[in-house]
């Protein structure tokens, strides 16, 4: 081959890479060093926040400042919870180092640099120093990922944090994955906090076996300004104005076509095993009866106890009853100032007033009355999704625990004593029960999450970003996301995730030991949009074929590789979940990790039931042949039956 001919071929081979890098560097800029890729406005020297403020839900209390590490400008975050973010193009299957210069105002809080959605677990590095310090972290992008998110975060505190001179360094191509042996089985240990222990694993098994649940965000926000559940807060609607709009008989929240049995049937036909309905969201409107004088409920407004109708229908359908409850309420200015002397930033412009402390006490008192009602009057409840236990929308775990009395007992010397009429006491000791004391009294086996100032039996991951990282073993996990794109509450004509996307979301979760709680958003009358129903019904049809790879399984026996494959197992069976980005898909084969000395009895394509040929290799991996990836290209599920149990 002549040299010119060789060079022409080489240029053709390299052209896709050159074009990719060219477009990337045009968008991001370059320092001239091919190993450094500059994020747009990485040093904030434009004097503006763009594009760090492109998405409103990822931008909070962020601003340009002249307190810089170099140049004239940096970004300030705070006070209290604050953040901004940018999505950045990267090369798939590559190693990177992300760094930034950070500092804090007081040294009593921290500022975080976060990398997420690159195909691995969210990574963060932080500093609390008052002088600028460079912090950095390294990550490897998946073969199926060409972008990631950089987040700058100030978790809490009255001061500010500062970030400047962010840099992303390309470190080279990722190494090939190594062959894995079976991962050790790790069972989460019982924890004790506030005098209450998390449930033993035997009481959580039904939840871990169920894998798939229906979340339902439904309330008066479903009728207001296109329905986002945070509309009252985001548009700073005064409580009396919000209430009048919600109760308008022509355009407000009516629930006129609500039929709980229809919802339960949809969940069951979609392959879901449990449900969780918002009994009360952050606007304070309750879908059940409440006798507290400050309460605002569907019983008072419409004469209907929607939670009674719902719990009866869910049990009749043979599903596990779950509820959602938010203890916070925007109806109370004291929510932003529970101590009376430290009002948190808020959209209503409230400033510190002495009466806020008493107002916060009333908010707490209403919560205790309503929890007593929910826990005692609606039969056995399997699961409670707490949400909003933070105060003033700022994380302060110690204050949350102290304010809510989230453990077994209320503090008799606490600053926010609830009225005697709303106290439940422990038999024998006469002690006033706290939040978890009420839970264990009325619903001793009810699973709760961690969002109410207590450890939680399960922990949550939220949002429609892909689930990544290793099998979760430290604690029981659940991911929640909405089938509707954009918000949890009803939005007319909102686009929805496709069935194929939902199938991948669910598979991504179960291979990592995570449940998926998928949200639907009924309209103001109680009807779930047809577009959402269709996606769920398609999911149910798919699960009728591949359900054995989902239900009653655990993640493993090998770690997943994002966008390529993951595994579940039960007894003597391993299920291989293979995704569209699997690197050897074109060969029509799939090679497992090492099964050690174990032997294979049979392998089938689970969707079709077709038996597949296979061979065990010298390195104890198994190569499966004649795999039909075109059949269900979003997720191909293969069932491997061994001659003995996996573990």
N, C-alpha and C positions, 0 to 999 in steps of 0.2 A: 504494500500500500504506500502510495506517495505521501510525502509530508503534507502538501496542500489538501489532498483528499482526506487525510486523517484529521486535520484541523477543522475542515468543514463539518465532518461527522461529530467531532467533539463539541463544536459550537451548537449544533442541533440538539445534542444530548443535554447541554447545559442551559439551553434557551428557557425552558420553563422556570428553572431556578432563578435565572437572571431577571426574567420578567417579574417573578414574585417579589424578589428583593427590590427591584426598581420601584414597583408600585408602593411597596411598604415604606421605602425611604422617602419617596415623594410625599407620602402622607405624614411621616413622622419627622423628617429632617435627618441630617447626619452630621457628625463631627469630623468626618473624613476617616475615622477609624472604623473599619468594617466590622469590628466586634462590638461597637457601641450603637445602640438604636435609641434614638431620642423620642420620648413621649411628647405629644403636642403640648406646648406650654408647660414643659417640665420644670422650668425655673420661675414661672409666673411673671416673667419680665414684660409680658404684654400689658400688665397692669389690670388685666381682667381675669375672671374666673373660668371663662370658656376654655376648653370643653368639659371642665371638671364639674360643671353644673348642668350638664345636658339632661339628666333625668331627675325630676323633682323629688321622687321618693328616695333617691340616693344622696340628696343634697340637703343639709340641714345646718344652719348656723355656721356657714363657711363664708369667708370674706378675704379680700386681698389686704395685705398689711405691708408696712415698710420695715417691720422687724425681720430682716432678712439675714440669711447666712452669707450670701454673696449677691452682688447686684443690688437692685433697689427694692425688689418685691419678694414676698413669700405669701403663703396662705395661712390664715388663722382659723382655728376651729374651736368653737365654744362661745360662751360658757355652757356647761352641762353637755348632754349628748349632742355630738356634732360630727358631720362626715361629708365627704365628697368623693367622687369616683370617676374613673375613665376606663373605657374599654380600649384595649391596645392590640393591634395585630402582632402576632408572633409566628415563628416557624414551627410547624408540627415536629414532634419527635426530637425536641431540642432541649439543651440545658441552658438555664438563664440565672443571672444574679440580678436581683432588684435591690436598689439602695436609695436612701434619702437622708437628708440632714434634718433632724427633728429636735425640738426643745419644748419645755413647758413653761408656764408663767410662774408657778408657785413651787413646783417640785413635789406637791402633794397628790398629783394625779399623773396620768400618762397619756402619751400620744402613740398611735399604732400605725404601722405600715403593713398592709395586707395584700396578699396575692391570692386570687380565687378563680375558679372556673377554668383552670388550665388543664384539667383532666386528673387532678390529684386533690388531696384534702386541702382545705383552706389553711394558709400559712400566715403567721403574723409575727412581727417583732416590734418591741416597744421600748420607750425610754421615758423616764420621769425627770431627767436632769434639766436644770434651768439654763444650762449652756448648750449650744448646738452640738449634737453628736451625730455621727454617721451610723446608721443602722442598715443592715442588709439581710437578705434571705435568698436561698437558692431553690429552684424548682425545675422540674422536667416536664415539658408539655407532652401530651399524648399525641399519638399519630393521627388522631381524628379531630384535633383541635387546632385552630389557626388564630385564636385570639384569647385574651384573658382579661380579668378586671384588676385594676389597681385601686385599692380603697385606702383613704386616709381617714382615720377615726380617732375621735376624742370621746371615750366611753362615758365619762361623767365628770363632775366636779365644777366648782364655781369659777375656776380660772380658764385659761385658754391654752391651746397647744399650737405649735407652729411647724410647718413643713416647707422645705425648700430643696432645690437641686436634686430632683429625682432622676435616677439613671437606670437603664435596663441594659445589661451586658450579656451578649450571646457567648456562651461558653463551649459550644460545639454540639455535635449530634449526640442524641441519647444512645446509650449502649443497648444491645439486644437484651430482651428479658431472659433471665436465667430460669432453669427448670425448677419448679417448686415441689417440695414434699408436702404431705398433709400438714396443715397448720394445726397447732395445739387448740383443743377446745377450751375456751375460757368462759366461765359462767359468772355474770355480775354478782357481786357480793351484796348482801343486805346492808343498808346504811341506817344509822339512827341520827335523827336531828330533831331538836325541839321536843324531846321526850317521846318521839314516834318513830317506829321503824318502817322502812320501805317493805312492801309486800314480799313474802317469800316467792321464789321462782315458780312454784307450783300454782300460785294464784295469778300469775301473769301468763301462764302457758296458753290459755285460750286466746289471748291477745296476740301472742307471737305466732300462733297457728293461723289466726284469721287473715293476717297480712294486708287486707284491702278493706277500707271503710269509706263511707260517704260522709263528708262534711257538708253542712248546710248553713250558709249565712243568709238569714232572713229576719227582717225587722223593719222598723219605720223608715230607715234609710233606703229601703228598696223602692220607695215612692218619691224620693227627693233628689232632684238634680242628677238624674241618670244613675242614682243608686249606690255610688261608692260608700262603703261602710264608714269611712272617715270624713264624709262630707260635712258634718256638723263642725268638726275641728278645722278641716282644710279651708272652709269658707267662713270660719269664725261666726257661725250663725248663733245668735243669742238663744238660750234655752226656751224662752217663751215663744219666739218666732219659729224655732224648729218644731216645737210642739204643735203650734197652730197649723203649720204646713203638713205635718204628719197626720193630723186628725181631720183634715179636710175630707169630707165624705165623697167628693167628686174626684180628687186627684191624690188623696193621701193613702195611707196604709189601711186596707180593709180586710185582707185575708178572705175575701168573699168566695173564692174558688179553691180554698185550701182543703185538701183531702189527704190526711196523713197516710192512709192506706195506699194511695197512689205512689207516694214517695217511697214507702217501704217496699212496695212491689218492684219499683224501678231499681232500688238498691239491690234487692235479691236477684233480679234478672240480670244485673250487671256484674254479678259474682262477688258482691260486697258482703261482708259478714257482720259488720257493725255500723252504726250511724252515730253522728254527733251533731246536734242542732244547737244553734245559738239561743240559749234561754234569755240572755241579756248581753248586749254589746256595750261599747264604751259610751254610747249616748244615754244609757241608763234605762231604756225601755224594756220591760220584762214581759215575756210571752206567757206568764203564769200568774197565779194569784199571789198578792203580797199585801199584808195588813199594815206595813209601816206607813205612817202618815205622809211621808215624802214620796212614796212609790208612785210610779207611772207605769201602768200595766195594760195588757190586752183585755183583762177581765173588767177593769174600770172603763176602758175606752170602747171595747167592742162586745163585752159580755161573753168572751170566749177564753177558755184556758187552753191555749194551743199546745202546751207541753203535756197536758193530760191526754189530749187527742193523739199526740205524737207517740208518747211512751206506750200507750195501749196498742197502737198500730204496729210499732216496731216489734213488740213482744209477740203479737199475733202472727207476724211474718216469720218468726223463729230467728230473729236477729238480735244481737246484743245491743242494749240501750246505752247510748252515750249522750252526754250533754256538754255544752260549752257555757261557761259563765265568766263574765268580766267583772271584777270587783271595782275597777275604776269607773268614774262617771263624770263626764264633762258638764253635767248639770250643777256640779258643786265647784265654785271658785276655790274652795279650800283644798281641792285635790292638788292644786299647784303650790300650796303653801300650808302643809299639814302642821308645821311648827308655829305658824303665825308670824314668823320673822324672816322667812327666806323664800320669797315667791319665785318659783321657777319661770323661765321664759315661756310665754304662751301666746297664742294667736288672738286672744280676746283683750290683751293689754292689761290684765289684772296686775296690780302692784300690791305689795305686802300690806295687809290689814290685820288688826288684832283679832277680829271676829272670824278670820279664816280658820283658825285652829278649831273652834267650835263647829264650824261648817264641815270641816274634815271629819270630826267625831261623828256628826250626823250621817255622813256618807258611810262610815264604817258601821254604824249602827244599822243602817238599812241593809247593808251586805249581810250582817249576821242574821237579821230576821229572815232574809230571803234564802240564805243557805239552809236554815232550819226547815223552811218550807220545802225546798227542792229535795233535800236529803231524806226527809221523813214522809213525804206525802205522795210520792210517785213510784213506789215499788222498787224492786231491785235495780240498781244502776251499775253497769259494768265499768263505765269509763267517764272521767270528767276532764275536759280540756279547759284548764284555767287559762286566762289570758288577760294581761293588764295589771298584774300585781305590783308593777313598778309605780313610783309616785312622781307626779309632775312630769311623766314621760322621761324620767332621768333615772338611771340605774344607781341605786344605793341599797345594797342588799341588807345591811344592818338596820337601816331605817325602815325598810319594808317589813322585816321580821318584827321589829319593835312596834310599828304602827298597827299592823294587821293581827298581831298575836297568832302567827301562822302555825305554831306548834300545837302541842296537846292542850295547854292551858292559856288563859288570858293572864297577863301580868296584873295582879291586884294593885300594884303601885304605878301602873302605866299612865301615860298622859292623856289617853283617849278612852276613858271608861264608857262602855255602852250602858244604856238604861237597863234597870233590873228586869223590866218586862220583856227584854229581848235576849236575856242570858239563859243558857242551858247549863245546868250544873251536873257534875259527875256524882253518881250515886255513891254514898259512903263518905267521900272526902268533902263534898260540897263545893269543890273548886269549879270556877267558871271555865267552860270548855273553849279552847281556841279553835281555829279553822280545822286543823287535822284531828283535833279531839272530836269535833262534830262529825267529821267524815267517818272516823273509825267507830263512833257510837252507832250511827244510822246505817252506814254502808261499809261494813268492815272489810269487804273484799273489793271495793271499788278502786280501780287504778286511776291515779291522778298524775298529771305532768308537773313540771318544775316551775311554772310561771306564776306562783303565788307565794313566794318567799319561803318555800320549803323544798327539800331535796328532790322530791318527785320519784314516782315509780318508773316513769318513762320520760325520756327527754326528746325534744323536738328539733327538727330541721325544717326550715320554711322556704317556700319559693319554687318557681318553675325552672330554675337552673338545674342542669344535670346533676344527679347524685354521683359523687366521685369518692375516691379514696378506698381504704381497706375495709374489711369486715368490722362492724362495730361490736366490740366485746366488753367494753368498760361498763356500759349501761344499756338498758333496753331503749330502742329508738323508734321514732315515727317521723315521717316527712309529711308535711301538709302543703298542698298546692291547689290551685283552682283550675277547673277544666276551661273556664272562661279566661281569655287573655285580657288582663287589665282589671284588677280589683277583685274583691271577694263578694261584694254585693251586686245585685242585678244592674246590668247596663244594657239598655235596649240594643238589639242587633249587634252585640259584641261578638268578635271572632272567637273561636274556640280551638283548643288543641285537637289535632286529629286523633283518631283511634290509634294509629300507628305510634304517634308520640306518647300517648298514654301507656301503651303496651311497653314501650322502652322505659318510661318513668317507673312503672311498676316492677319490671324486671331488674332495672338498676338498683332499686331499693332492696328487693328480696335477696339478691346475691350478697348484699352487705348486712343482712339481718335487720332490715328496716321495714316497718309497715308503711303503706301509702294511704293517707287520708285525703281523698280527692273531693274538692268542694264543688257544689252546684249552687246556683244563685237564682232562686225563685223570684218572680215579679211581685208587685205589691199585693196582688190578689192571691198569690200562693201557687202559681203555675211555674213549673220548671221549663225553661225554653226548649223547644223541640230540638234545636241544634245541639244542646247539651245532652238531651236524652239519647239522641242517635249515637253519639260517641260512646256513651255508657253501655248501650245495648250491644254495640259492636264488640266492646271489651268483654262483655259477658259471654258472647258467642265464642270468642277466642279462648276464654278461660275454660269453657266446657271441654275443650280439646287439650289444653296445656296446664290445666289446674293442678295436676299432681306435682308439677315442677314449682308451684307457688305455695299452695296451702300446706300447713303442717311440716314445712321444711325449715332448715336453718342455712345460713350462708356458709359456703365452704364446699369441699374440704381444701380448696385453694383460693388464694386471693384473686380478686377480679383485676382486669386490665381495662381501663376506661375506653369505651367505644369499640372494644374488640370482643371481650368475653367475660363471663362470670359464671358462678356455680352455686347450686343449692344441693342439699342432700337430705335423705331420710332413710334410716335403717340401712339396707344393702344397696341403695340406689343413689347415683349421682346424676344430676341434671345439668347439662351444659347449655348456657344461654349465650348464643353467638350473635353479635351485632353486625350492622352493615359495614363497619370499618375494619372487620377482621382482616389482617394482612395477607392471609393465604386463602382467601375466599375463592379466588379464581381457579384454584386447583380442585375444587369440589371435595376437599377433605377437611378434617379438623383433627388437630393433635392435642391431646390432653396434657396435663402435667403428670408427674410421676405417681403411679399407684403402688409403688414399692413392690412387695412380694405378692400382693393380692392378684387375683385372676378375674377375668371378665366372663360372665355367663351369656349376656345378650345385650345388644344395642339396637334401639329403635329411634326413628324420627317420631317424636311424641305427637306432633300435629296430625300426621297421616297414619301413624301406626306401622309404617313400613320398616321392616328389619334391614339393618345396614351391615355390610362387611367391615371388618376391622382387623388390625394386627397389633400385637404388643411389640414394642421396639426394645432394643438392647438397653436403652436408658430408662426403661420401665414406663415410658409414656405410651399412650395408645393412639394410633392413627385410625380415624374413622373415614371410610371411603363412600363415594357416591352420595354425598350430602346434597340435597336439593335446596340451595340457598334462594332460589327464585320463588319458592312456595310462600314463604313468609319472610321477605327480605329484611324487615325491621327487627325481628328476633326469631332466630331458628333455635328450637329446643330439642336436644338429643338426650335420650334416657339411657344411661349405662347401668346395667344390673350386674353387681359383683357376686361372687360365690360366698361372700361373708359380709357382715356389716362393715360400713365405712370406718367406723370407730368401734 
